[in-house]
Amino acid sequence: MNAFLDYLTVLSLFLLLAAPALAGHAHERRIDRQLRAAEAADDAAGGPLLPRGERTSRQDFGRAA
């Protein structure tokens, strides 16, 4: 019984210490998923998503001639 309680104690301490890192990892994965979705929408629209008034007057200043 003592071995089981020792095992349970070590497991609970590990989970307590790993929880913030696991939560941060899940947060980063969500941000990556949102960035990939925005990039896919950007490619489907043919360029960056801009407000309606700016979509027609867009100029590419960052591209080489």
ABEGO torsion letter per residue (X at the ends): XAAAAAAAAAAAAAAAAAAAAAAAAAAAAAAAAAAAAAAAAAAAAGEBBBBAAAAAABBBAABBX
